[in-house]
Amino acid sequence: NPGGDNHAMWLDPKDPTFMLSGNDSGFRVSRDGGATWTLARIPTTTFFDMAFDMDTPFRVYGSVQDHGSYRGTVDLKNGVGGITPVVFESAPGGEGSTHAIDPTNPNIVYSAGTYGAISRTDLSPAPAAAAGTTPAPGRGRGGNSTNIRPKADAGDDELRGQWLAPMILSPHDPNTLYFGLQYLYRSRDRGQTWEKLTPDLSFGDKKQV
């Protein structure tokens, strides 16, 4: 079949029966005007976003279509030509997430997910246990995550977010976040509290976000 959630299509201008389609499940080719399709066996995937931390070596983060969020380490000690393939590991967030990493602490990761979910995750290793005691449970790859979604003010409509609700970590202050729902919010304390900066940008239309 032609696949689902099609994002891109190309028709050969010299032969309109030859079609290419890019979608969530890969890359497909039709030679009969779309009557039948062949899945191209090439290693592709869809990333919603890419972000990186300031550690050495640094890590890149991304949200993968239908599979959640992942990160991988980029080691430049041998230069760009020395970069080798690495195994990506699970990261905070899910499908349809955007990421921001505290430039002063690479263990603090923000992820804004589908329809206005947003969290702050601390990926710091769990403290080592003292000699003769039971080791403390590790944080694991999921880290210690805190839901930091703003709460609607009394009398306001329920908060609504886009599929990819926008989030920005201030380049001037690592404690300041901006988050867009039908209102624009700002937090100056890493998402602990929020202030509403705008009126309802959907003009009260509950079908809009």
N, C-alpha and C positions, 0 to 999 in steps of 0.2 A: 504494500500500500504506500501512498505518498508520505506517510509519517504524520506526526501531529505537531501543533504549534509551529507552523512554518514561518520562518523569519526572512528568508531570502529566496529569490527565484531569478533565473536567467533563461531567456529564449535565444537560440541561435538565430541571428538575423538572416542567415543564408538558408537555414533549414528549421522552420518553426516547429517541426515535430521533435526536435532535439531540445530537451529541457533539463535544467539543473535546479535542484531544490535543497536548501539548507534548513534543517529543523532540529527540534530537541533531541531526536534520536540519531542524528547523523546527517549524512550527505547522500542524496539520491539522484539517479539519472533515469530519464525516460527517453526512449528513441521512437515513441509512437504517439506523441502529442499528449502524453499523460494517461494513456490507457493502462499502461503497466509501468512499474518502477523497479529499479535495482538498487539495493543498498550498497554504497561504495565502502569497501572495507579499509578505511583509512583512519588513523588515530586522531580523531577530533573530539572536542568537547566545547561547551559554551560556558564561558565565565561571565558572570554578571558584573564583577568588579575585581580590581587588583589593588592591594595596599601593601606597604612594607614598614618594618620597624627600623630602628636606628642602632640595632645591636651589631656586634662583630663576631662571627659572620651574621649577616642579616637574614630575616625571613620574609617571604612574600605570602600574602593571604589572598584568598579568592573564594567566591561563592560559585559553585558548580551547578548547572542546570540539573534538576532531578536528583542530586546526590548530596547536597549539604555544602558546608564550608571546609576548606582545607588550607594547610600552609606547608611550605617547603623551605629549606635552608639554602641560601646562596653564598658560597664561600669563594671569595675573590683573591685568596692568598697567592694563587698561581695566575692571576690576571683573568680577563674575560675569556681568553682562549682555553683556560684551565677549568671552566665550569663543566661539571659532569652531571648526568641525570641523577635525580634523587627521588626517593619515595616521599610523597606528600602524606601528612598525617592530618587527622581531624582537627578542626579549629572551631572556636566559638562562632555561632551563627548557623544559618541553614541555607536552603535554596532561596535565592532572591534576597540576599543580604548585601549590605555595604559594610566596610570595615574602616576603622581608624585606630591607630596605635599611639599611645602616649609617647612622644619623642624623648621624654626624660626617663621612662620606665617601660622597656619593651614587653614586660609581663602584663601590662594593663591594656586590654583589647576591648574596644567598643564595636558592637555589631547592631546594625539596624536592619530588621527583617521585614517580612511581608506584612502589609497592611498596618504598619506602625508599631511593630514590636521593636524594642530596643533594650540592650543589656550592656553591662560592664562586667568583664571577666578578669579575674586576677589569676594568671598562670604561674605565679611564683611557686617553686617547689615547696612541698610541705616541710616544716622544720624537722631536722634529724632528731631521732629519739635518743635520750640519754642512755648511757651504758647500763645494761641490765634491765631495761624497760621495753615494753612492747612498742615497735615502731608506730609512729603516727600514720594514719591512713593517708596515702598520696592524694593529691588533687586530681590526678588523671589528666587526660588530654582535654577534658571539658572544663577544667579549672573550677574556680569558685565564682559562680555567675550570680549577678544581682540584676533583677528587673528594674530598670530606671525609667520606665514609660511615664510621661507626665499624667496627672489626673485632671479631669475636667473640673472647672470651677463650678460652684453651685449655680444652677440656672442655665449652664451651657449645655449644648447638645453633646451626645457621646462623641468622643474623639474618633476621627476617621483618618486612616492613612492610605496612601497609594500602595500598589503592589511593591514598589521600591521606594519606600518613604525616605526622603533625603535627610542626611545627617552630615554635619561638618564639624570637625575638631578644629578649634581656632588655631591658626598658625602663630598667633601672638601669645597665647596663654594655654598651656596644656590642660588646664582645669575647666576651660570653657567649651561648651558644646552648643551647637544649634541643631534643632530638629524640626522638621516640617510636617505638620498634620494639616487640618483645615485652619489652624493657627500656626504661626511661627513661634517657637519656644527657644529660650536660652537658659542654660544652666551655667553657673560660675563655680560649681562645686562638684564636678564630675558626675552630674546626673542625680545628685541627692535631692536637690530642689530645682524647680523650674519657674521661670517668669514668662508670661505671655507677652509677646512683643507687638502683635498685630490683632486687628479685629478678624472676624471670620472671613477668610479669603475665598470661601465658596459662596459667600453672600446668602447664607442660610439654606442653600440647596443641598439637601441631604443625599442626593444622588452624586454629588461632587465631593472630592476630597482635597 
